[in-house]
């Protein structure tokens, strides 16, 4: 006997068979590559890929029926970006989804003709990925995840939740975030009214992260800014653990940090961006060119606060800040 829930699932699947069959009739199996910046077992990466697959399904593309999705996980390793970019291009994809600027750069080196849709790129014009936001040109387009103006917002929020902070350092991966000097310029523009001294610290692995945070914590009134970077994302648990150990207020770019124990985050809804990217992949599979699809900016931003972490740090979070948060963990 089939239980009721199983029957409903089977019935739902059967309802989609005619649509899938029609899509396959007279149409070759399409191939989509995905070069992700996180590790295979990272929950954040798995959620993003699931959102992308759901977006494709909504557009009529089903993995294993009318499209094949080949996913590779770079894990913030520059060597993996090069290796997997070449590997995916060799498979002859119709389009490739690329997570972060570093992934796009390696894919472009492997091919200037295979269409590429990026998610998580920063300053695509300044990085040379596209000619312009409105008319990308070439074989690349996509969705920007961070704009430089957010740097000033991170500073404001860090100061608001931890007024005693007088110095902060930006952690970033130099091999995967070549755009960090521009962030520093944005920092400089907003420092005067905040009375903050800001520096940047390059980190490539766990050892450098631990040494950097430990050394920085020896100074008084210190805080951290975790750059929106693959190195930081893949080592986020270590960074949050060190911030807790050394009682350092820290702000992050993704809500996931806060749900996993970080103090505060502000940034775009990364899942929404990945889901939206499926619409561009769909349009390219149906014949449109990346050169004609404008680069899009984030449309949804999230502020998240972890009150448990704030309490552990001895911080009294202002009620006005709590009221404006999209998620508050108590």
C-alpha positions as CSV (number, residue, x, y, z in Angstrom):
1,X,0.0,0.0,0.0
2,X,1.1,3.6,-0.7
3,X,0.9,6.0,2.1
4,X,-1.1,9.2,1.4
5,X,2.0,11.5,1.4
6,X,3.8,9.3,-1.0
7,X,0.8,9.1,-3.3
8,X,0.5,12.9,-3.4
9,X,4.2,13.2,-4.3
10,X,3.8,10.6,-7.1
11,X,0.7,12.3,-8.3
12,X,2.5,15.6,-8.5
13,X,5.4,14.1,-10.4
14,X,3.0,12.4,-12.8
15,X,1.4,15.8,-13.5
16,X,4.7,17.2,-14.7
17,X,5.5,14.3,-17.0
18,X,3.5,15.5,-20.0
19,X,5.2,18.9,-19.8
20,X,8.6,17.3,-19.6
21,X,7.8,14.9,-22.5
22,X,6.7,17.8,-24.7
23,X,9.9,19.7,-23.9
24,X,12.0,16.7,-25.0
25,X,10.2,16.0,-28.2
26,X,12.4,17.1,-31.1
27,X,14.8,18.8,-28.8
28,X,18.3,17.7,-27.8
29,X,19.3,17.4,-24.2
30,X,20.8,20.8,-23.1
31,X,23.9,21.0,-20.9
32,X,24.4,23.5,-18.1
33,X,27.6,23.9,-16.1
34,X,27.9,25.4,-12.7
35,X,31.2,26.5,-11.1
36,X,30.5,27.2,-7.4
37,X,32.9,29.0,-5.1
38,X,32.1,27.0,-1.9
39,X,32.9,23.4,-0.9
40,X,30.8,20.4,-1.9
41,X,29.5,19.9,1.7
42,X,28.8,23.5,2.5
43,X,25.1,24.0,3.4
44,X,25.2,27.5,2.0
45,X,26.4,26.2,-1.4
46,X,23.8,23.4,-1.4
47,X,21.0,25.8,-0.7
48,X,22.1,28.1,-3.6
49,X,22.3,25.2,-6.1
50,X,18.9,24.0,-5.0
51,X,17.5,27.5,-5.6
52,X,19.1,27.5,-9.1
53,X,17.6,24.1,-9.9
54,X,14.2,25.3,-8.7
55,X,14.5,28.4,-10.9
56,X,15.2,26.2,-13.9
57,X,12.3,23.9,-13.2
58,X,10.0,26.9,-13.0
59,X,11.1,27.8,-16.5
60,X,10.5,24.2,-17.8
61,X,14.0,22.8,-17.5
62,X,14.4,19.5,-15.5
63,X,17.7,18.0,-14.7
64,X,17.9,14.6,-16.4
65,X,14.9,15.2,-18.7
66,X,15.7,18.0,-21.0
67,X,18.8,19.5,-19.4
68,X,21.9,18.1,-17.7
69,X,23.5,20.1,-14.9
70,X,27.2,19.5,-14.2
71,X,28.3,21.1,-11.0
72,X,31.9,21.7,-9.8
73,X,32.9,23.0,-6.3
74,X,36.0,25.2,-6.2
75,X,36.1,25.6,-2.4
76,X,37.8,29.0,-2.7
77,X,40.9,27.3,-4.1
78,X,42.4,29.2,-7.1
79,X,43.8,26.0,-8.5
80,X,40.3,24.5,-8.5
81,X,38.8,27.4,-10.3
82,X,41.3,26.9,-13.2
83,X,40.9,23.1,-13.2
84,X,37.1,23.0,-13.1
85,X,36.6,25.9,-15.5
86,X,38.6,24.0,-18.1
87,X,36.8,20.8,-17.2
88,X,33.3,22.3,-17.6
89,X,34.1,24.0,-20.9
90,X,35.5,20.7,-22.2
91,X,32.0,19.2,-21.6
92,X,30.6,21.5,-24.3
93,X,27.9,23.3,-22.2
94,X,25.3,25.5,-23.7
95,X,25.7,27.9,-20.8
96,X,27.7,28.0,-17.5
97,X,26.6,29.5,-14.2
98,X,29.7,31.1,-12.4
99,X,29.7,31.9,-8.8
100,X,32.0,34.9,-8.1
101,X,34.4,37.0,-10.2
102,X,37.2,34.5,-9.9
103,X,35.1,31.8,-11.4
104,X,34.1,34.0,-14.4
105,X,37.7,35.0,-15.0
106,X,38.8,31.4,-15.3
107,X,35.9,30.4,-17.5
108,X,36.6,33.3,-19.8
109,X,40.2,32.2,-20.1
110,X,38.9,28.7,-21.1
111,X,36.3,30.1,-23.6
112,X,35.3,33.4,-25.1
113,X,32.3,31.9,-26.8
114,X,30.4,29.7,-24.3
115,X,27.8,31.8,-22.6
116,X,28.4,32.6,-18.9
117,X,25.9,33.8,-16.3
118,X,27.6,35.0,-13.2
119,X,26.2,35.3,-9.6
120,X,28.3,36.9,-6.9
121,X,30.5,39.0,-9.1
122,X,31.5,42.5,-7.9
123,X,32.3,45.4,-10.2
124,X,32.1,43.4,-13.4
125,X,32.9,46.5,-15.5
126,X,36.0,47.4,-13.4
127,X,37.1,43.7,-13.4
128,X,36.9,43.5,-17.2
129,X,34.2,40.9,-17.3
130,X,31.7,43.0,-19.3
131,X,31.9,46.2,-21.4
132,X,29.0,47.9,-19.6
133,X,26.1,47.0,-17.2
134,X,23.5,47.8,-19.8
135,X,25.2,46.1,-22.8
136,X,27.6,43.5,-21.5
137,X,29.0,42.5,-24.9
138,X,30.9,39.3,-25.3
139,X,29.8,36.0,-23.7
140,X,29.2,37.1,-20.1
141,X,26.3,38.7,-18.2
142,X,24.8,38.1,-14.8
143,X,23.9,39.4,-11.4
144,X,26.0,41.6,-9.2
145,X,25.9,40.6,-5.5
146,X,27.6,43.5,-3.8
147,X,28.0,47.1,-4.6
148,X,30.8,49.2,-3.2
149,X,28.5,51.6,-1.4
150,X,27.7,48.8,1.1
151,X,31.1,49.2,2.7
152,X,29.9,52.4,4.4
153,X,26.7,50.7,5.5
154,X,28.8,47.9,7.2
155,X,30.8,50.5,9.0
156,X,27.7,52.3,10.2
157,X,26.0,49.1,11.5
158,X,29.2,47.9,13.2
159,X,29.4,51.2,15.0
160,X,25.8,51.2,15.9
161,X,25.7,47.7,17.4
162,X,29.1,48.2,19.1
163,X,29.7,51.9,19.8
164,X,32.9,51.2,21.6
165,X,34.7,50.0,18.5
166,X,37.4,52.4,17.4
167,X,39.4,50.2,15.0
168,X,38.3,47.5,12.5
169,X,40.0,45.4,9.9
170,X,38.5,44.0,6.7
171,X,39.3,40.3,6.1
172,X,39.6,39.3,2.5
173,X,41.1,36.7,0.2
174,X,43.6,38.4,-2.2
175,X,43.5,35.6,-4.7
176,X,39.7,35.6,-5.0
177,X,38.9,39.3,-4.3
178,X,41.1,41.5,-6.5
179,X,38.6,44.3,-6.1
180,X,39.3,45.0,-2.3
181,X,41.2,48.3,-2.9
182,X,37.9,49.8,-4.1
183,X,36.2,48.7,-0.9
184,X,38.9,50.5,1.1
185,X,38.2,53.7,-0.8
186,X,34.6,53.4,0.2
187,X,35.6,52.8,3.8
188,X,37.7,56.0,3.6
189,X,34.8,58.1,2.4
190,X,32.7,57.3,5.5
191,X,35.2,57.2,8.3
192,X,35.3,60.8,9.5
193,X,31.9,60.9,11.3
194,X,32.3,57.4,12.7
195,X,35.7,57.9,14.4
196,X,37.0,54.6,13.1
197,X,40.4,53.5,12.0
198,X,40.0,50.8,9.3
199,X,42.6,48.5,7.7
200,X,42.6,45.5,5.4
201,X,44.1,42.2,6.1
202,X,44.7,39.5,3.4
203,X,44.1,35.9,4.5
204,X,44.5,32.8,2.4
205,X,44.0,29.9,4.8
206,X,43.0,28.9,8.3
207,X,46.5,29.6,9.8
208,X,46.5,33.1,8.5
209,X,43.0,33.7,9.6
210,X,43.7,32.6,13.2
211,X,47.0,34.5,13.4
212,X,45.4,37.7,12.0
213,X,42.4,37.7,14.3
214,X,44.4,36.8,17.3
215,X,46.9,39.5,16.7
216,X,44.3,42.1,15.9
217,X,42.3,41.2,19.1
218,X,45.3,42.3,21.2
219,X,44.4,45.9,20.5
220,X,41.6,47.6,22.4
221,X,38.2,48.5,21.0
222,X,38.6,46.3,17.9
223,X,36.0,44.9,15.4
224,X,36.0,42.8,12.3
225,X,34.4,43.2,8.9
226,X,34.3,39.9,6.9
227,X,34.5,40.7,3.2
228,X,32.0,39.1,0.8
229,X,34.7,36.7,-0.4
230,X,35.0,32.9,-1.0
231,X,37.9,32.6,1.4
232,X,35.9,34.2,4.2
233,X,32.7,32.3,3.3
234,X,34.4,28.9,3.3
235,X,36.1,29.6,6.7
236,X,33.2,31.4,8.3
237,X,32.8,29.0,11.2
238,X,36.5,29.5,12.1
239,X,36.1,33.3,11.9
240,X,33.0,33.3,14.0
241,X,34.6,31.1,16.6
242,X,37.7,33.3,16.8
243,X,35.5,36.4,17.0
244,X,33.6,34.8,19.9
245,X,36.8,33.7,21.7
246,X,38.4,37.1,21.5
247,X,35.1,39.0,22.1
248,X,35.3,40.9,18.8
249,X,32.1,42.4,17.3
250,X,32.0,41.4,13.7
251,X,29.7,42.2,10.7
252,X,29.2,39.9,7.7
253,X,27.7,40.1,4.3
254,X,25.3,37.2,4.4
255,X,22.4,36.3,6.7
256,X,23.7,32.7,6.9
257,X,26.6,33.9,9.2
258,X,24.1,35.2,11.7
259,X,21.9,32.0,11.7
260,X,25.1,30.1,12.4
261,X,26.1,32.3,15.3
262,X,27.6,35.5,13.9
263,X,26.7,38.9,15.5
264,X,25.2,40.9,12.6
265,X,25.0,40.8,8.8
266,X,23.8,43.1,6.1
267,X,23.7,42.3,2.4
268,X,21.6,41.1,-0.5
269,X,19.5,37.9,-0.4
270,X,21.9,35.6,-2.1
271,X,19.3,32.9,-2.6
272,X,17.1,35.3,-4.5
273,X,20.0,36.3,-6.7
274,X,20.8,32.7,-7.6
275,X,17.1,31.9,-8.3
276,X,16.9,34.9,-10.6
277,X,20.0,33.8,-12.5
278,X,18.0,30.8,-13.7
279,X,15.9,33.2,-15.8
280,X,19.0,34.3,-17.7
281,X,20.1,30.7,-18.2
282,X,16.6,29.9,-19.5
283,X,16.7,32.8,-22.0
284,X,20.1,31.8,-23.2
285,X,19.0,28.2,-23.7
286,X,16.1,29.6,-25.8
287,X,18.4,31.5,-28.1
288,X,19.2,34.9,-26.5
289,X,22.7,36.2,-26.3
290,X,24.5,37.2,-23.1
291,X,25.7,40.4,-24.8
292,X,22.0,41.6,-25.0
293,X,21.1,40.8,-21.4
294,X,21.9,43.7,-19.0
295,X,23.8,43.0,-15.8
296,X,21.4,43.2,-12.9
297,X,21.9,44.5,-9.3
298,X,20.4,43.1,-6.1
299,X,16.8,43.9,-5.4
300,X,16.4,42.4,-1.9
301,X,18.6,43.2,1.1
302,X,18.6,41.6,4.6
303,X,19.6,42.8,8.0
304,X,20.0,40.0,10.6
305,X,21.0,40.2,14.2
306,X,21.9,37.5,16.7
307,X,20.9,38.8,20.2
308,X,22.4,35.7,21.9
309,X,25.8,36.6,20.4
310,X,25.3,40.2,21.3
311,X,24.6,39.3,24.9
312,X,27.7,37.0,25.0
313,X,29.8,40.0,23.8
314,X,28.2,42.3,26.4
315,X,26.5,44.5,23.8
316,X,23.2,46.2,24.3
317,X,21.6,46.3,20.9
318,X,19.5,49.5,20.3
319,X,15.8,48.9,20.0
320,X,15.8,51.0,16.8
321,X,18.3,48.6,15.2
322,X,16.2,45.6,16.2
323,X,13.1,47.1,14.8
324,X,14.6,47.5,11.4
325,X,16.1,44.0,11.2
326,X,14.6,41.4,8.9
327,X,15.6,38.6,11.2
328,X,16.4,38.6,14.9
329,X,17.7,35.5,16.7
330,X,16.9,35.6,20.4
